[in-house]
Amino acid sequence: MNPDRLTELAQRYGVATSYVGWGEQTHEVEPQTLIAVLGALDVPAGSAAEIEDSIREIDEQPWREFTPAVTVVTEGGGNTFVVHVPHGHLVKVWIVTEDGDDVPARQLDAWVDPREVDGVLVGRATFAVPDDLAPGYHQIKALDLDDSTASSAPLIVTPRRLHTADRLTGRKRWGLAAQLYSIRSADSWGVGDFADLTGICEVAGSAYGADFVQVNPLHAAQPQAPIEASPYLPVTRRFVNPLYIRITDIPELDGLSKSQRKWVRKLGRGFLAENTATDKIKRNKSFRAKMDALELIYDVPLDPSRKSAYRAFRRREGKGLKRFATWCALAERYDADDPRWHTKFADPAYMKKKRAKLARRIDFHMWLQWICDEQLETAAHAATSSGMAIGVMADLAVGVARHSADAWALGDVLATGATVGAPPDGFNQQGQDWDQPPWHPRRLAEAGYEPYRDMIRTVLRHAGGVRVDHILGLFRLWWIPDGVGPAGGTYVRYDSEAMIGILALEAQRADAVVVGEDLGVFEPSVQDTLRERGILGTSILWFEQGPDAAVPPEEYRELCLTSVTTHDLPPTVGYLAGDHIALRSRLGLLASGEDAERARDARERDAVLELAYERGLLARDTPLTDPKVVNALYALIARSPSVLLSVALVDAVGERRIQNQPGTDSSQYPNWCIPLANADGDVVLVEDLVSSERFRRLVSVLNESGVPGS
């Protein structure tokens, strides 16, 4: 095998043969990794002959396409596309706009020599995308005038810049970052829900002057207990977790009999103790009880107006909703390792009969999504009614679990044979494997990016903004071949113009702000691209470290959401105490010794504190346990030019415990199961937020630092 030809093949398919990792060190990728990742991309590379065949295939494949699978361009001039017909044939090409208008496509004088492919001499013609074609989803139409062959393909025009970013300049705004499941109220069923989100938005907006509430991903988990605790490992990113439904807010509850309503109230009272418990959230108990109540309420007939609204919801969400609901109905009956998922359940003829048998259960799961949609809409309305400029800010996870609804419903648009993760870095020194199948770049393009755009559109339906977790994955993702550890992977590149462009297009239509979580190892051009497209970046105070000192906040980016901490670190009180070092050491997650890590961490912590001391925000003799330290750090980020500041709710109430320790599972740490408590270890309910003196003092510090509020 010629290693140079393997390298050439990998590079042409966007597979990195080397990369610069943490600490600016260059790493060469092992040949076996390249072969395995290429295999996951359906590119044979196990022998010299296979490599040569694959190189020839990538050269010839475009010439086999009458029209390209999809064309994604940025609005403005200079965009082109090509069509292929037998050499010498005449071709008519035009564009059908999203509004149904026909627009002629102008052929350019760009001669390319014809090429013989599969025994046919094929010619190429180049056409210009009209300069004034508006952003949207259009169609390229082509007709071979010699043999009447016709073809159609998507043409997606994306906005050059997301206009919502420009509205943010000139005024600094702040918002609250919250893990919704962890924040209960007196009427919750052990887990924070959509009604609690409504309450949080009302308090944050009306009482404190926040402009947004940023929540964890609300994506759906398994349809029956036990369900996945991590909101970042869902079964779909498009639809919502019914765990968040407030049972007593469903109108049809009133249609139950007296004895049935009494039974539902009894179910709810069974969670009074859980609502005030501070040890661990009992998701599965809550989910089971809610599903029992929901199945009962589902049987109540809808009145004509509600029936019409439900019908409109199903029509809007289309086939994607029905596929998801079908998966839920199947997953309730069949284990993930049942071989029928890959045989009968992949057979359209069999599934047509199966759907008929499961029709009522499929409708139940569609109904659940409608209820979620209604209650999320209520929360979004409460946010804007409270005076928030942005409102609810959704969170989009990187991917989905392997045995998930999306993995089944989307088919080969998700790759097999590899998972997504991250290479080793300073905070996760063994790397991370998120156990999620990545988008298959070519197949996603062949699908016209429809699964991707539908997902974004649904997530943004009731959101004024979205945080995109690991937005670097829209440029390149760390692929880990099956059977190796996280360090044995490599990067696979995506068409970032398409991925970022479609994200901007959907956000533009939803009038939503986009925040990209761009932390970690990335190429220098990434942040430039995000800024040019009107997408905010992310800065975390503790991570803003230069070679010799902490970066002054005045040097942070303007188009950015800046915060002191993140859910993958302890709340600031715990971080100052080094709780993360102790936990990672206990779990064996440190590549170096605990003493060395504590020394490095103390240097970085003290460098940040020095910035606060120098600016007179904190006295040098202030104990690190004093709430004034946390307030001073928020005053410090208020000195940045960043247009958005995020206040972690855990910091606002004095919580110390970390919500998630990356690289661990539930047997090591209760990730995503920590209820909200204050500095004394007492539960904090939604009702307590408006009277929290600690919260009010922190907001006052922001106001005094020039960040508007109530």
Protein Blocks (a to p, Z undefined) as FASTA:
>chain_A
ZZklmmmmmmmnopafbdcdehhiacdddfklmmmmmmmnopafkbfklmmmmmmmmmmm
mmmpmbafbdcddedehiacdddddehiacddddddfkopacdddddddddddddeehia
cddddddddfklccdddddddddfklopacddddddddfbdfklmmmgopacddddddfk
lmccfkbghiacfklmmmmmmmmmmmnopabdcdddfbdcdfbdcddfblklcfbfkbcc
fklpcfklpmklmmpcfklmmmmmmmmmmmmmmmmpckbccfklmmmmmmmmmmmmmmpc
cdfklmmmmmmmmmmnmmmlmmmmmmmmmmmmpcfklmklmmmmmmmklmmmmmmmmmmm
mmmmmmmmmmmmmmmmmmmmmmmmnopanlpaddddfbdcfbdfklmmnmmmbcghiacd
ddddfklmnopaehiacddfklmmmnoommmmmmmmmmmmmccbdcdehkllmmbccddd
ehiafklgccddddfklmmmmmmmmmmmnopacdddfehjddfklmmmmmmnopacdddf
klmccfkbccdfklmcfbbcddfbdfkbccfklmmnommmmmmmmnopafbdfklmmmmm
mmmmmmmmmmmmmnopacfklcfklmklmmmmmmmmmmpmbfbdcddfklmnopabdfbd
ghiafklocghiaccddfkopacdfklmmmmmklmmmmmmmmmnopacZZ
